[in-house]
Amino acid sequence: MAPRQIVAAVLVVLVLLLAANHFRKRALERRRAEQPPAEGEFVLVCPSFGHGGAIPPEYTADGRNVSPPLVWDNVPDGTMTFALVVEDPDAPNRTFTHWMLCEIPGKLRELPEGVPSGETTAFGAQGVNDFRETAYGGPNPPHGQEHRYFFRLYALSTTLDMAGAYTKQQLRAAMAGSILAETALMGRYRPAAGR
């Protein structure tokens, strides 16, 4: 690679890192303005929608069905890993699990948009959701209904030694006694008319 190309590549990476940091800070500022956390409170935000806001269609079954970007701050001391569970309590008959991701490294402070499917990723191990997939499954409420979706992030004092394709019950049992803090982000989704 020529020196010019190397310099150009380094500049592109720097610009991307600065942009990512800018968007992360803006998302945290927006969340604090909407619902100010207590000083030092563990907080989870999404740059694409605010707490209690509408989830953009691209993160749903009506769109690209990719996971939204998530950012967190004020992590408790002693955090070794994180676990994330996304659920719809408004689903008929039972709470519907859309995504489970654990073994998220304790040094991470964000997940990018579109975490890939599969039992293990660079971001952690994924459990089997209620779509029977080891992946994020976006909101897909019945026509005309608005549902709430809770993104719950747990700061854990240990690694869980979980391989992919675990169940929600296995994850809850593994986390028992290891949760240092929990934070939640809630988004809403109603399918467009004519779906």
N, C-alpha and C positions, 0 to 999 in steps of 0.2 A: 504494500500500500504506500502510495506517495505521501510525503510529508504534508502536502496541502489537504489530502483526503483525511489524514489523521486529525489535523487541526479542525477540519470541518466536522468530523464525527464527534470530536470532543465538545465542540461548541453546541452541536445539536443535543447531546446528552445533558450538558449544563442547562440549556434552555428548558428542556423537558423536566429536569429536576426542580428548577426554579418555578416553573408553571405548576407542577404537582404540589409543591409546598405552598404556593399562593392559594390554590383551590382548597387545600386542606385547611389553611388558616381562615379563609372566607366561610367555609362550611361550619367550622367551630364558632366563629363570630356570629353567624346567623342563628345557630342553635341557642347560643347564650342570650341573644336578643329575644328570641321567641319564648324561651323557657329557661331563664337563668338558673344554672345549677348552683348548689351551695359551693362555697369556696373549696376548691380541691376535690370536688365530687367527680368520680369516674363517669365519663360521658361518652356516648356514641352518637355520631351524626352521619348524615349522607349528604354529599354536595348536590345531589339531584332533587331532593325533596326534604322539607322540614318535618319536625316531629308533629304528627297529626295531619300532615299534608297528603296531597294526592301523589301516589306512586306513578311516575311516567310510564306510559304503555310499553316502552322498549324493554322494561324490566318485568313484563308480564307475559302470559301465554298469548295475548293479543299482539305482541310485538316480537322483539328478538329473543325474549325469554332468557336474558342473561342477568347475572347477579349485579346489583347496583354497587357502586363504590362505597366503601364504609371507612370512617375515620374515627379514632378514639383518642382520649387524652386523660390525664390525671390518673394514670395506672397506679394501683397500690404497690408499695414496696413488697418485694418478695414474690412478685408474679413470675412464674416460670413459663406458663402457657395460657392460652385463651381457648374458650369453646364458644361457638356461635350456634344458636338455634333460632330458626324462623318459623313462626306458627300463625295459623289463622283460627282464632277462637270462635269465629262466626260461622264456620262450616257446619252443615247439617250433621247431626248425630254425635260429633266429637270434634275436638281440636285437631286440625289438620297440620301435619308437619311438612313444611316446604323445603327445609334445608337444615343440615347439621354438618358442622365443620369443627373438628377439635384438633388438638396438638398444634394450634397456631402459635408460632414462636413468640415468646415473651418480649422480644425486642421489637416486634412489628407494632406499628401504630395505625396501619391502614390495610385494607384489601382493595385491589383494583376492581374496576368493572370487569365482569365476565370471567370469574374464576372458572377454570376448566372443569369438566366433569371427570369422574373417575374416583376410585377408592382413595388414592393418594395424589396430592398435588404439591407444588412448592409451598403452598400456604397451610397445609395440614391434611388430615385424614377426614374423608367425608362418609357420613352414615347413610343408611337407606331411608329416603324420605317416603311420604305416603303415596307418591307416584311410583314407588318401588324402583327408584333410581338413586345412584350415588352421585348426586348433582344438585344444583339449585333448580328448583321448579317454581316458576313465577306465579303470581296471583292469577286465579282463573275462576272467579266466583260465577254463580249462575247469572244469566241475563237479567239485568234490571236490579241486581242486588249490590250494595256496597259492603265490602268486608274490611276488617282491620287486620293488619299484618304486623306482628311484633318481632323485631329483630333483637334478640336478647344475647348480650355478650357477657361472658363470665370470665373473671380474672382468677386463675387457679394457682395454688401454691406448689403444684407438682406437675410432672408430665403424667399423662394417663396411660401411656403404653397401649394405645388403641390402634388397631389396624383398621383399614377402611371397611365399609359394609356393616357397621355396627347398627344396632337398633337404638331407639330413643331410651328405652329402659336400660340398656347396657351403658349408655352415656351417662344417664342420671346416676346410676349406681357407682360408676367410676368417679364421678365428680363429688360424691357425698364426702363431706369433711374436708374438701380441698378448695371450696369457694371463698376467695378473699373479698370479692365484690361482684356486684351484678349491675348492669345498666341496660336500658332498653330504649329503642327507637320504634315508634309506631307510625306506619303509613297506611293510607286508605286506598282502595281501588274499586271502581265501579266500571264495568265494561261499557264501551260506547254503544249507543242505540244502534240497532241493526246488526249486531254481531251474530 
